[in-house]
Amino acid sequence: MVAYYFHRLRVLIAEYVEQHSMFDGKVELDESYFGGRHKGQWGRKVYTKAIP
């Protein structure tokens, strides 16, 4: 459900940009990050406790 929401959000942003001609040509995105970092997590998808 969450993945669908963020996918739909990216589609709406792309449609808005296309209608308002903010950019010329293609715009390519690699990854999307929404929200802040969780306490104690370093890097991407770190689920274990960090070792100092």
CHARMM internal coordinates of N, CA and C (Angstrom, degrees):
IC EDIT
DIST 1 N 1 CA 1.4413
DIST 1 CA 1 C 1.5269
ANGL 1 N 1 CA 1 C 110.78
DIST 1 C 2 N 1.3288
ANGL 1 CA 1 C 2 N 117.00
DIHE 1 N 1 CA 1 C 2 N -43.43
DIST 2 N 2 CA 1.4590
ANGL 1 C 2 N 2 CA 120.63
DIHE 1 CA 1 C 2 N 2 CA -179.90
DIST 2 CA 2 C 1.5238
ANGL 2 N 2 CA 2 C 110.25
DIHE 1 C 2 N 2 CA 2 C -66.92
DIST 2 C 3 N 1.3251
ANGL 2 CA 2 C 3 N 117.06
DIHE 2 N 2 CA 2 C 3 N -41.93
DIST 3 N 3 CA 1.4670
ANGL 2 C 3 N 3 CA 120.52
DIHE 2 CA 2 C 3 N 3 CA 179.07
DIST 3 CA 3 C 1.5250
ANGL 3 N 3 CA 3 C 110.31
DIHE 2 C 3 N 3 CA 3 C -61.07
DIST 3 C 4 N 1.3284
ANGL 3 CA 3 C 4 N 116.98
DIHE 3 N 3 CA 3 C 4 N -39.62
DIST 4 N 4 CA 1.4687
ANGL 3 C 4 N 4 CA 120.63
DIHE 3 CA 3 C 4 N 4 CA 177.68
DIST 4 CA 4 C 1.5245
ANGL 4 N 4 CA 4 C 110.74
DIHE 3 C 4 N 4 CA 4 C -62.95
DIST 4 C 5 N 1.3338
ANGL 4 CA 4 C 5 N 116.93
DIHE 4 N 4 CA 4 C 5 N -42.37
DIST 5 N 5 CA 1.4629
ANGL 4 C 5 N 5 CA 121.26
DIHE 4 CA 4 C 5 N 5 CA -179.73
DIST 5 CA 5 C 1.5276
ANGL 5 N 5 CA 5 C 110.80
DIHE 4 C 5 N 5 CA 5 C -60.00
DIST 5 C 6 N 1.3229
ANGL 5 CA 5 C 6 N 117.38
DIHE 5 N 5 CA 5 C 6 N -48.68
DIST 6 N 6 CA 1.4562
ANGL 5 C 6 N 6 CA 120.16
DIHE 5 CA 5 C 6 N 6 CA -178.28
DIST 6 CA 6 C 1.5246
ANGL 6 N 6 CA 6 C 111.65
DIHE 5 C 6 N 6 CA 6 C -70.77
DIST 6 C 7 N 1.3246
ANGL 6 CA 6 C 7 N 117.58
DIHE 6 N 6 CA 6 C 7 N -32.31
DIST 7 N 7 CA 1.4643
ANGL 6 C 7 N 7 CA 120.05
DIHE 6 CA 6 C 7 N 7 CA 174.16
DIST 7 CA 7 C 1.5223
ANGL 7 N 7 CA 7 C 109.62
DIHE 6 C 7 N 7 CA 7 C -62.92
DIST 7 C 8 N 1.3224
ANGL 7 CA 7 C 8 N 116.53
DIHE 7 N 7 CA 7 C 8 N -45.75
DIST 8 N 8 CA 1.4660
ANGL 7 C 8 N 8 CA 121.16
DIHE 7 CA 7 C 8 N 8 CA 179.43
DIST 8 CA 8 C 1.5265
ANGL 8 N 8 CA 8 C 110.49
DIHE 7 C 8 N 8 CA 8 C -63.06
DIST 8 C 9 N 1.3238
ANGL 8 CA 8 C 9 N 117.44
DIHE 8 N 8 CA 8 C 9 N -38.86
DIST 9 N 9 CA 1.4604
ANGL 8 C 9 N 9 CA 121.63
DIHE 8 CA 8 C 9 N 9 CA 177.48
DIST 9 CA 9 C 1.5251
ANGL 9 N 9 CA 9 C 110.46
DIHE 8 C 9 N 9 CA 9 C -61.47
DIST 9 C 10 N 1.3377
ANGL 9 CA 9 C 10 N 117.66
DIHE 9 N 9 CA 9 C 10 N -43.71
DIST 10 N 10 CA 1.4645
ANGL 9 C 10 N 10 CA 120.51
DIHE 9 CA 9 C 10 N 10 CA 178.25
DIST 10 CA 10 C 1.5244
ANGL 10 N 10 CA 10 C 111.25
DIHE 9 C 10 N 10 CA 10 C -64.28
DIST 10 C 11 N 1.3381
ANGL 10 CA 10 C 11 N 117.28
DIHE 10 N 10 CA 10 C 11 N -37.73
DIST 11 N 11 CA 1.4691
ANGL 10 C 11 N 11 CA 120.90
DIHE 10 CA 10 C 11 N 11 CA 177.94
DIST 11 CA 11 C 1.5229
ANGL 11 N 11 CA 11 C 109.95
DIHE 10 C 11 N 11 CA 11 C -64.74
DIST 11 C 12 N 1.3265
ANGL 11 CA 11 C 12 N 117.55
DIHE 11 N 11 CA 11 C 12 N -44.01
DIST 12 N 12 CA 1.4645
ANGL 11 C 12 N 12 CA 120.87
DIHE 11 CA 11 C 12 N 12 CA 179.32
DIST 12 CA 12 C 1.5250
ANGL 12 N 12 CA 12 C 111.54
DIHE 11 C 12 N 12 CA 12 C -63.39
DIST 12 C 13 N 1.3215
ANGL 12 CA 12 C 13 N 117.37
DIHE 12 N 12 CA 12 C 13 N -40.21
DIST 13 N 13 CA 1.4657
ANGL 12 C 13 N 13 CA 120.82
DIHE 12 CA 12 C 13 N 13 CA 177.38
DIST 13 CA 13 C 1.5200
ANGL 13 N 13 CA 13 C 110.03
DIHE 12 C 13 N 13 CA 13 C -63.35
DIST 13 C 14 N 1.3223
ANGL 13 CA 13 C 14 N 117.21
DIHE 13 N 13 CA 13 C 14 N -43.46
DIST 14 N 14 CA 1.4686
ANGL 13 C 14 N 14 CA 120.92
DIHE 13 CA 13 C 14 N 14 CA 179.32
DIST 14 CA 14 C 1.5232
ANGL 14 N 14 CA 14 C 110.88
DIHE 13 C 14 N 14 CA 14 C -62.74
DIST 14 C 15 N 1.3291
ANGL 14 CA 14 C 15 N 117.64
DIHE 14 N 14 CA 14 C 15 N -41.41
DIST 15 N 15 CA 1.4640
ANGL 14 C 15 N 15 CA 120.80
DIHE 14 CA 14 C 15 N 15 CA 178.43
DIST 15 CA 15 C 1.5200
ANGL 15 N 15 CA 15 C 111.09
DIHE 14 C 15 N 15 CA 15 C -65.23
DIST 15 C 16 N 1.3293
ANGL 15 CA 15 C 16 N 117.48
DIHE 15 N 15 CA 15 C 16 N -40.77
DIST 16 N 16 CA 1.4601
ANGL 15 C 16 N 16 CA 121.81
DIHE 15 CA 15 C 16 N 16 CA 179.14
DIST 16 CA 16 C 1.5252
ANGL 16 N 16 CA 16 C 110.77
DIHE 15 C 16 N 16 CA 16 C -62.56
DIST 16 C 17 N 1.3234
ANGL 16 CA 16 C 17 N 116.10
DIHE 16 N 16 CA 16 C 17 N -46.62
DIST 17 N 17 CA 1.4659
ANGL 16 C 17 N 17 CA 120.76
DIHE 16 CA 16 C 17 N 17 CA 179.94
DIST 17 CA 17 C 1.5232
ANGL 17 N 17 CA 17 C 110.15
DIHE 16 C 17 N 17 CA 17 C -62.12
DIST 17 C 18 N 1.3216
ANGL 17 CA 17 C 18 N 116.43
DIHE 17 N 17 CA 17 C 18 N -40.94
DIST 18 N 18 CA 1.4600
ANGL 17 C 18 N 18 CA 120.78
DIHE 17 CA 17 C 18 N 18 CA -179.81
DIST 18 CA 18 C 1.5303
ANGL 18 N 18 CA 18 C 111.46
DIHE 17 C 18 N 18 CA 18 C -64.31
DIST 18 C 19 N 1.3138
ANGL 18 CA 18 C 19 N 117.78
DIHE 18 N 18 CA 18 C 19 N -39.93
DIST 19 N 19 CA 1.4598
ANGL 18 C 19 N 19 CA 121.83
DIHE 18 CA 18 C 19 N 19 CA -178.73
DIST 19 CA 19 C 1.5192
ANGL 19 N 19 CA 19 C 112.46
DIHE 18 C 19 N 19 CA 19 C -72.85
DIST 19 C 20 N 1.3178
ANGL 19 CA 19 C 20 N 117.85
DIHE 19 N 19 CA 19 C 20 N -33.48
DIST 20 N 20 CA 1.4594
ANGL 19 C 20 N 20 CA 121.24
DIHE 19 CA 19 C 20 N 20 CA -175.17
DIST 20 CA 20 C 1.5260
ANGL 20 N 20 CA 20 C 113.35
DIHE 19 C 20 N 20 CA 20 C -98.17
DIST 20 C 21 N 1.2875
ANGL 20 CA 20 C 21 N 118.42
DIHE 20 N 20 CA 20 C 21 N 3.94
DIST 21 N 21 CA 1.4715
ANGL 20 C 21 N 21 CA 124.07
DIHE 20 CA 20 C 21 N 21 CA 175.04
DIST 21 CA 21 C 1.5236
ANGL 21 N 21 CA 21 C 112.87
DIHE 20 C 21 N 21 CA 21 C 48.25
DIST 21 C 22 N 1.3167
ANGL 21 CA 21 C 22 N 116.52
DIHE 21 N 21 CA 21 C 22 N 48.48
DIST 22 N 22 CA 1.4569
ANGL 21 C 22 N 22 CA 119.90
DIHE 21 CA 21 C 22 N 22 CA 178.12
DIST 22 CA 22 C 1.5268
ANGL 22 N 22 CA 22 C 111.20
DIHE 21 C 22 N 22 CA 22 C -73.82
DIST 22 C 23 N 1.3246
ANGL 22 CA 22 C 23 N 116.50
DIHE 22 N 22 CA 22 C 23 N -28.57
DIST 23 N 23 CA 1.4487
ANGL 22 C 23 N 23 CA 121.84
DIHE 22 CA 22 C 23 N 23 CA -179.05
DIST 23 CA 23 C 1.5149
ANGL 23 N 23 CA 23 C 109.44
DIHE 22 C 23 N 23 CA 23 C -125.97
DIST 23 C 24 N 1.3166
ANGL 23 CA 23 C 24 N 115.52
DIHE 23 N 23 CA 23 C 24 N 157.20
DIST 24 N 24 CA 1.4552
ANGL 23 C 24 N 24 CA 120.62
DIHE 23 CA 23 C 24 N 24 CA 176.79
DIST 24 CA 24 C 1.5245
ANGL 24 N 24 CA 24 C 107.79
DIHE 23 C 24 N 24 CA 24 C -112.39
DIST 24 C 25 N 1.3037
ANGL 24 CA 24 C 25 N 117.74
DIHE 24 N 24 CA 24 C 25 N 123.42
DIST 25 N 25 CA 1.4586
ANGL 24 C 25 N 25 CA 121.60
DIHE 24 CA 24 C 25 N 25 CA -178.97
DIST 25 CA 25 C 1.5136
ANGL 25 N 25 CA 25 C 111.34
DIHE 24 C 25 N 25 CA 25 C 96.27
DIST 25 C 26 N 1.3236
ANGL 25 CA 25 C 26 N 115.71
DIHE 25 N 25 CA 25 C 26 N -159.68
DIST 26 N 26 CA 1.4623
ANGL 25 C 26 N 26 CA 120.98
DIHE 25 CA 25 C 26 N 26 CA -177.38
DIST 26 CA 26 C 1.5213
ANGL 26 N 26 CA 26 C 110.74
DIHE 25 C 26 N 26 CA 26 C -91.08
DIST 26 C 27 N 1.3121
ANGL 26 CA 26 C 27 N 115.11
DIHE 26 N 26 CA 26 C 27 N 144.08
DIST 27 N 27 CA 1.4593
ANGL 26 C 27 N 27 CA 122.12
DIHE 26 CA 26 C 27 N 27 CA 173.97
DIST 27 CA 27 C 1.5164
ANGL 27 N 27 CA 27 C 106.66
DIHE 26 C 27 N 27 CA 27 C -115.46
DIST 27 C 28 N 1.3291
ANGL 27 CA 27 C 28 N 116.49
DIHE 27 N 27 CA 27 C 28 N 127.32
DIST 28 N 28 CA 1.4523
ANGL 27 C 28 N 28 CA 121.00
DIHE 27 CA 27 C 28 N 28 CA -175.68
DIST 28 CA 28 C 1.5246
ANGL 28 N 28 CA 28 C 109.44
DIHE 27 C 28 N 28 CA 28 C -118.47
DIST 28 C 29 N 1.3333
ANGL 28 CA 28 C 29 N 116.23
DIHE 28 N 28 CA 28 C 29 N 130.76
DIST 29 N 29 CA 1.4594
ANGL 28 C 29 N 29 CA 122.30
DIHE 28 CA 28 C 29 N 29 CA 178.82
DIST 29 CA 29 C 1.5134
ANGL 29 N 29 CA 29 C 109.06
DIHE 28 C 29 N 29 CA 29 C -117.93
DIST 29 C 30 N 1.3204
ANGL 29 CA 29 C 30 N 116.30
DIHE 29 N 29 CA 29 C 30 N 140.67
DIST 30 N 30 CA 1.4562
ANGL 29 C 30 N 30 CA 120.46
DIHE 29 CA 29 C 30 N 30 CA 179.35
DIST 30 CA 30 C 1.5245
ANGL 30 N 30 CA 30 C 111.71
DIHE 29 C 30 N 30 CA 30 C -89.39
DIST 30 C 31 N 1.3285
ANGL 30 CA 30 C 31 N 117.07
DIHE 30 N 30 CA 30 C 31 N -54.65
DIST 31 N 31 CA 1.4564
ANGL 30 C 31 N 31 CA 121.07
DIHE 30 CA 30 C 31 N 31 CA -176.26
DIST 31 CA 31 C 1.5194
ANGL 31 N 31 CA 31 C 109.30
DIHE 30 C 31 N 31 CA 31 C -142.00
DIST 31 C 32 N 1.3065
ANGL 31 CA 31 C 32 N 116.47
DIHE 31 N 31 CA 31 C 32 N 158.99
DIST 32 N 32 CA 1.4583
ANGL 31 C 32 N 32 CA 122.53
DIHE 31 CA 31 C 32 N 32 CA 177.73
DIST 32 CA 32 C 1.5196
ANGL 32 N 32 CA 32 C 109.16
DIHE 31 C 32 N 32 CA 32 C -124.51
DIST 32 C 33 N 1.3121
ANGL 32 CA 32 C 33 N 116.75
DIHE 32 N 32 CA 32 C 33 N 135.86
DIST 33 N 33 CA 1.4539
ANGL 32 C 33 N 33 CA 122.56
DIHE 32 CA 32 C 33 N 33 CA 175.52
DIST 33 CA 33 C 1.5142
ANGL 33 N 33 CA 33 C 107.95
DIHE 32 C 33 N 33 CA 33 C -122.84
DIST 33 C 34 N 1.3267
ANGL 33 CA 33 C 34 N 117.14
DIHE 33 N 33 CA 33 C 34 N 127.48
DIST 34 N 34 CA 1.4500
ANGL 33 C 34 N 34 CA 122.74
DIHE 33 CA 33 C 34 N 34 CA 177.49
DIST 34 CA 34 C 1.5174
ANGL 34 N 34 CA 34 C 107.87
DIHE 33 C 34 N 34 CA 34 C -124.05
DIST 34 C 35 N 1.3079
ANGL 34 CA 34 C 35 N 116.63
DIHE 34 N 34 CA 34 C 35 N 136.37
DIST 35 N 35 CA 1.4576
ANGL 34 C 35 N 35 CA 120.62
DIHE 34 CA 34 C 35 N 35 CA 178.46
DIST 35 CA 35 C 1.5157
ANGL 35 N 35 CA 35 C 111.36
DIHE 34 C 35 N 35 CA 35 C 92.53
DIST 35 C 36 N 1.3095
ANGL 35 CA 35 C 36 N 115.33
DIHE 35 N 35 CA 35 C 36 N 172.71
DIST 36 N 36 CA 1.4532
ANGL 35 C 36 N 36 CA 120.49
DIHE 35 CA 35 C 36 N 36 CA -178.52
DIST 36 CA 36 C 1.5151
ANGL 36 N 36 CA 36 C 112.68
DIHE 35 C 36 N 36 CA 36 C -94.11
DIST 36 C 37 N 1.3203
ANGL 36 CA 36 C 37 N 114.95
DIHE 36 N 36 CA 36 C 37 N 178.38
DIST 37 N 37 CA 1.4605
ANGL 36 C 37 N 37 CA 120.46
DIHE 36 CA 36 C 37 N 37 CA 178.33
DIST 37 CA 37 C 1.5179
ANGL 37 N 37 CA 37 C 109.55
DIHE 36 C 37 N 37 CA 37 C -78.70
DIST 37 C 38 N 1.3099
ANGL 37 CA 37 C 38 N 116.16
DIHE 37 N 37 CA 37 C 38 N 148.95
DIST 38 N 38 CA 1.4526
ANGL 37 C 38 N 38 CA 121.26
DIHE 37 CA 37 C 38 N 38 CA 175.21
DIST 38 CA 38 C 1.5206
ANGL 38 N 38 CA 38 C 108.72
DIHE 37 C 38 N 38 CA 38 C -87.00
DIST 38 C 39 N 1.3046
ANGL 38 CA 38 C 39 N 116.39
DIHE 38 N 38 CA 38 C 39 N 144.11
DIST 39 N 39 CA 1.4553
ANGL 38 C 39 N 39 CA 121.55
DIHE 38 CA 38 C 39 N 39 CA -178.47
DIST 39 CA 39 C 1.5288
ANGL 39 N 39 CA 39 C 110.56
DIHE 38 C 39 N 39 CA 39 C -59.71
DIST 39 C 40 N 1.3183
ANGL 39 CA 39 C 40 N 116.20
DIHE 39 N 39 CA 39 C 40 N 130.75
DIST 40 N 40 CA 1.4542
ANGL 39 C 40 N 40 CA 121.18
DIHE 39 CA 39 C 40 N 40 CA 176.68
DIST 40 CA 40 C 1.5143
ANGL 40 N 40 CA 40 C 114.92
DIHE 39 C 40 N 40 CA 40 C 88.94
DIST 40 C 41 N 1.3049
ANGL 40 CA 40 C 41 N 118.01
DIHE 40 N 40 CA 40 C 41 N -0.60
DIST 41 N 41 CA 1.4651
ANGL 40 C 41 N 41 CA 119.85
DIHE 40 CA 40 C 41 N 41 CA 179.78
DIST 41 CA 41 C 1.5225
ANGL 41 N 41 CA 41 C 109.68
DIHE 40 C 41 N 41 CA 41 C -104.72
DIST 41 C 42 N 1.3109
ANGL 41 CA 41 C 42 N 115.68
DIHE 41 N 41 CA 41 C 42 N 129.91
DIST 42 N 42 CA 1.4523
ANGL 41 C 42 N 42 CA 121.40
DIHE 41 CA 41 C 42 N 42 CA 176.86
DIST 42 CA 42 C 1.5077
ANGL 42 N 42 CA 42 C 107.97
DIHE 41 C 42 N 42 CA 42 C -115.19
DIST 42 C 43 N 1.3060
ANGL 42 CA 42 C 43 N 117.89
DIHE 42 N 42 CA 42 C 43 N 133.98
DIST 43 N 43 CA 1.4579
ANGL 42 C 43 N 43 CA 120.59
DIHE 42 CA 42 C 43 N 43 CA 178.88
DIST 43 CA 43 C 1.5124
ANGL 43 N 43 CA 43 C 111.35
DIHE 42 C 43 N 43 CA 43 C 75.62
DIST 43 C 44 N 1.3238
ANGL 43 CA 43 C 44 N 114.99
DIHE 43 N 43 CA 43 C 44 N -165.82
DIST 44 N 44 CA 1.4611
ANGL 43 C 44 N 44 CA 120.65
DIHE 43 CA 43 C 44 N 44 CA -177.21
DIST 44 CA 44 C 1.5174
ANGL 44 N 44 CA 44 C 111.09
DIHE 43 C 44 N 44 CA 44 C -93.33
DIST 44 C 45 N 1.2967
ANGL 44 CA 44 C 45 N 116.07
DIHE 44 N 44 CA 44 C 45 N 134.35
DIST 45 N 45 CA 1.4604
ANGL 44 C 45 N 45 CA 124.26
DIHE 44 CA 44 C 45 N 45 CA 172.44
DIST 45 CA 45 C 1.5312
ANGL 45 N 45 CA 45 C 113.26
DIHE 44 C 45 N 45 CA 45 C 55.34
DIST 45 C 46 N 1.3108
ANGL 45 CA 45 C 46 N 116.27
DIHE 45 N 45 CA 45 C 46 N 44.77
DIST 46 N 46 CA 1.4583
ANGL 45 C 46 N 46 CA 120.81
DIHE 45 CA 45 C 46 N 46 CA 177.18
DIST 46 CA 46 C 1.5191
ANGL 46 N 46 CA 46 C 106.91
DIHE 45 C 46 N 46 CA 46 C -94.97
DIST 46 C 47 N 1.3276
ANGL 46 CA 46 C 47 N 116.95
DIHE 46 N 46 CA 46 C 47 N 109.61
DIST 47 N 47 CA 1.4503
ANGL 46 C 47 N 47 CA 120.83
DIHE 46 CA 46 C 47 N 47 CA -176.15
DIST 47 CA 47 C 1.5246
ANGL 47 N 47 CA 47 C 112.64
DIHE 46 C 47 N 47 CA 47 C -104.72
DIST 47 C 48 N 1.3197
ANGL 47 CA 47 C 48 N 117.72
DIHE 47 N 47 CA 47 C 48 N -8.43
DIST 48 N 48 CA 1.4597
ANGL 47 C 48 N 48 CA 120.05
DIHE 47 CA 47 C 48 N 48 CA -179.32
DIST 48 CA 48 C 1.5174
ANGL 48 N 48 CA 48 C 109.51
DIHE 47 C 48 N 48 CA 48 C -97.96
DIST 48 C 49 N 1.3088
ANGL 48 CA 48 C 49 N 115.95
DIHE 48 N 48 CA 48 C 49 N 164.32
DIST 49 N 49 CA 1.4501
ANGL 48 C 49 N 49 CA 121.13
DIHE 48 CA 48 C 49 N 49 CA -179.92
DIST 49 CA 49 C 1.5346
ANGL 49 N 49 CA 49 C 109.68
DIHE 48 C 49 N 49 CA 49 C -70.80
DIST 49 C 50 N 1.3222
ANGL 49 CA 49 C 50 N 116.05
DIHE 49 N 49 CA 49 C 50 N 136.34
DIST 50 N 50 CA 1.4618
ANGL 49 C 50 N 50 CA 121.00
DIHE 49 CA 49 C 50 N 50 CA -179.83
DIST 50 CA 50 C 1.5260
ANGL 50 N 50 CA 50 C 109.79
DIHE 49 C 50 N 50 CA 50 C -70.62
DIST 50 C 51 N 1.3125
ANGL 50 CA 50 C 51 N 116.88
DIHE 50 N 50 CA 50 C 51 N 139.45
DIST 51 N 51 CA 1.4606
ANGL 50 C 51 N 51 CA 122.85
DIHE 50 CA 50 C 51 N 51 CA 178.58
DIST 51 CA 51 C 1.5235
ANGL 51 N 51 CA 51 C 107.62
DIHE 50 C 51 N 51 CA 51 C -101.56
DIST 51 C 52 N 1.3489
ANGL 51 CA 51 C 52 N 117.55
DIHE 51 N 51 CA 51 C 52 N 120.19
DIST 52 N 52 CA 1.4819
ANGL 51 C 52 N 52 CA 119.90
DIHE 51 CA 51 C 52 N 52 CA -178.12
DIST 52 CA 52 C 1.5075
ANGL 52 N 52 CA 52 C 112.84
DIHE 51 C 52 N 52 CA 52 C -71.11
END
COOR INIT
IC SEED 1 N 1 CA 1 C
IC BUILD
